[in-house]
Structures are given as structure tokens and as C-alpha cells.
């Protein structure tokens, strides 16, 4: 199971070179990007499943209602309550799961991490014209800040759902 927090104690090793630390930080960042991508993909999949299931079941409810009117005798009466209940449950899950917000928040956090990695690797933005050690320190701080903000948004979304 993937951990939700940065987990690389080797960065504290003073014997590592700046290049080794940079490699470790980039690996850790890649793990975080993957973590948020997986969350985004799961949120997107859930959102689309609940959304399209509710649409299809609502359409089937209308069709079943019409068929019951057209064929009042012999048409099973239990179908309409089952299908309409399914549609209600799908709509409830769509709202309660907050799948769309989780998807968007996770994707946004992953993109912020990628942008920060790009700036760091090119030594641009706040990493421009600073020493390797200072650049690495700034990057580590920013990476953790973005991760914390992303996790905070996820917590807030889950608690509101």
C-alpha cells in the first residue's frame, strides 16, 4: 500500500552529495505525483460511474413507466421501484462521494508538483541563481507544502462529503 506522506529519511544523511540528494528528492516527488495521479484516476472513474449510472437508470425509469402505461396488464410492477431506487442510490453516491472534487483536487495537486519539479530541474523561478544546497532545501520545502495542501483539500472534501 502506498504511503501518504514523504518517506525518505536518507536525505538527512550528510554524506550524500548534492546530486544524490537531488535524485532522492526527485524520486520522492515522483512517488507523490504518482500517488495524486492514482487518487485523481480513482476519483474520475468513480465520478463517471455514478454520473452515467444515474443517467442510464433515470432513462430506464422513464422507459419502464411508459411500458407500464402501454402494457398495464402483465408488465411486472416491481421493475419500476427497483430501477428508480437504483437511480436514487446512484445520485446519492454521486453527491456523497465528492468524486468529482477529489478528482479535480488530486489532479491539480499532481500538476502543481510537476510544475515545481520542472522549475527545480531547470533551476528557474525561485531556484534561479541560488546554491545547489539552498535550491534543494527550497524545493523540499515547496514539495512538502504542496503535498500538505493537497492532502488538506482531500481531507476537507472527504469530511464535507
C-alpha positions as CSV (number, residue, x, y, z in Angstrom):
1,X,0.0,0.0,0.0
2,X,1.3,3.4,-0.9
3,X,2.1,5.8,2.0
4,X,0.5,9.2,2.0
5,X,3.5,11.1,3.4
6,X,7.0,11.7,2.2
7,X,9.1,8.8,3.4
8,X,12.8,9.3,2.5
9,X,15.0,9.5,5.6
10,X,18.1,9.1,3.5
11,X,18.0,12.8,2.7
12,X,19.2,13.5,6.2
13,X,22.4,11.7,5.5
14,X,25.2,14.3,5.5
15,X,27.5,12.1,3.4
16,X,25.2,12.3,0.4
17,X,26.3,14.5,-2.5
18,X,24.0,17.2,-3.8
19,X,23.4,15.1,-6.9
20,X,22.4,12.1,-4.8
21,X,20.1,14.3,-2.7
22,X,18.6,15.7,-5.8
23,X,18.0,12.3,-7.2
24,X,16.3,11.2,-3.9
25,X,14.2,14.3,-3.8
26,X,13.1,13.8,-7.4
27,X,12.3,10.1,-6.7
28,X,10.2,11.1,-3.7
29,X,8.4,13.8,-5.8
30,X,7.7,11.2,-8.5
31,X,6.2,9.0,-5.8
32,X,3.9,11.8,-4.6
33,X,3.0,12.7,-8.2
34,X,2.0,9.0,-8.8
35,X,0.1,9.0,-5.5
36,X,-2.0,12.0,-6.6
37,X,-2.4,10.6,-10.1
38,X,-3.8,7.4,-8.7
39,X,-6.2,9.3,-6.5
40,X,-7.3,11.5,-9.4
41,X,-7.8,8.5,-11.7
42,X,-9.9,6.7,-9.0
43,X,-12.0,9.9,-8.4
44,X,-12.5,10.3,-12.1
45,X,-13.6,6.7,-12.6
46,X,-16.0,6.9,-9.6
47,X,-17.5,10.2,-10.8
48,X,-18.1,8.9,-14.3
49,X,-19.5,5.6,-13.0
50,X,-22.0,7.3,-10.6
51,X,-22.9,10.0,-13.2
52,X,-23.6,7.7,-16.1
53,X,-25.2,5.1,-14.0
54,X,-27.7,7.6,-12.6
55,X,-28.4,8.9,-16.1
56,X,-29.0,5.4,-17.5
57,X,-31.2,4.4,-14.6
58,X,-33.2,7.6,-14.9
59,X,-33.8,6.9,-18.6
60,X,-34.7,3.3,-17.8
61,X,-37.2,4.6,-15.2
62,X,-38.9,6.7,-17.8
63,X,-39.0,3.7,-20.3
64,X,-40.4,1.4,-17.6
65,X,-43.1,3.9,-16.7
66,X,-44.1,4.2,-20.3
67,X,-44.2,0.5,-20.8
68,X,-46.4,0.1,-17.7
69,X,-48.8,2.6,-19.2
70,X,-48.8,0.9,-22.6
71,X,-49.0,-2.6,-21.2
72,X,-50.9,-2.3,-17.9
73,X,-51.6,-6.0,-17.7
74,X,-48.8,-8.5,-17.5
75,X,-46.0,-6.0,-17.0
76,X,-44.1,-6.7,-13.8
77,X,-44.8,-3.9,-11.3
78,X,-41.7,-4.5,-9.3
79,X,-39.4,-3.2,-12.0
80,X,-40.2,0.5,-11.7
81,X,-39.4,0.7,-7.9
82,X,-36.2,-1.3,-8.3
83,X,-34.9,0.8,-11.2
84,X,-35.9,4.2,-9.7
85,X,-34.4,3.2,-6.4
86,X,-31.2,2.3,-8.2
87,X,-31.2,5.7,-9.8
88,X,-31.8,7.4,-6.5
89,X,-28.9,5.5,-4.9
90,X,-26.6,6.4,-7.8
91,X,-27.4,10.1,-7.5
92,X,-26.9,9.9,-3.7
93,X,-23.4,8.2,-4.2
94,X,-22.5,10.9,-6.8
95,X,-23.2,13.6,-4.3
96,X,-21.9,11.9,-1.1
97,X,-18.7,10.6,-2.6
98,X,-17.5,14.0,-3.8
99,X,-15.7,12.0,-6.5
100,X,-15.5,15.0,-8.9
101,X,-13.9,17.3,-6.3
102,X,-11.5,14.6,-5.2
103,X,-10.6,14.0,-8.9
104,X,-10.0,17.7,-9.6
105,X,-8.2,18.4,-6.4
106,X,-5.9,15.4,-6.8
107,X,-5.2,16.3,-10.4
108,X,-4.4,19.9,-9.5
109,X,-2.0,18.9,-6.8
110,X,-0.2,16.5,-9.1
111,X,0.1,19.2,-11.7
112,X,1.5,21.6,-9.1
113,X,4.1,19.1,-8.1
114,X,5.1,18.5,-11.7
115,X,5.4,22.3,-12.3
116,X,7.6,22.7,-9.2
117,X,9.8,19.8,-10.3
118,X,10.2,21.4,-13.8
119,X,11.2,24.7,-12.2
120,X,13.6,22.9,-9.8
121,X,15.3,20.8,-12.5
122,X,15.7,23.8,-14.8
123,X,16.8,26.0,-11.8
124,X,14.2,28.6,-12.8
125,X,11.8,30.7,-10.7
126,X,12.7,30.8,-7.0
127,X,15.5,28.2,-7.7
128,X,17.3,30.6,-10.1
129,X,20.7,31.9,-9.0
130,X,20.9,30.1,-5.7
131,X,23.3,27.4,-4.5
132,X,22.5,23.7,-5.0
133,X,22.0,23.2,-1.3
134,X,19.7,26.2,-1.0
135,X,17.8,25.1,-4.1
136,X,17.4,21.6,-2.8
137,X,16.2,23.0,0.6
138,X,13.7,25.3,-1.1
139,X,12.5,22.5,-3.4
140,X,12.0,20.1,-0.4
141,X,10.0,22.8,1.5
142,X,7.8,23.6,-1.5
143,X,7.2,19.9,-2.3
144,X,6.1,19.3,1.3
145,X,3.9,22.4,1.2
146,X,2.2,21.3,-1.9
147,X,1.7,17.8,-0.6
148,X,0.2,19.2,2.7
149,X,-2.1,21.5,0.8
150,X,-3.3,18.6,-1.4
151,X,-3.8,16.3,1.5
152,X,-5.7,19.1,3.4
153,X,-8.0,19.6,0.4
154,X,-8.6,15.9,0.2
155,X,-9.4,15.7,4.0
156,X,-11.8,18.7,3.7
157,X,-13.6,17.2,0.7
158,X,-14.0,13.8,2.4
159,X,-15.3,15.4,5.6
160,X,-17.8,17.5,3.7
161,X,-19.0,14.6,1.6
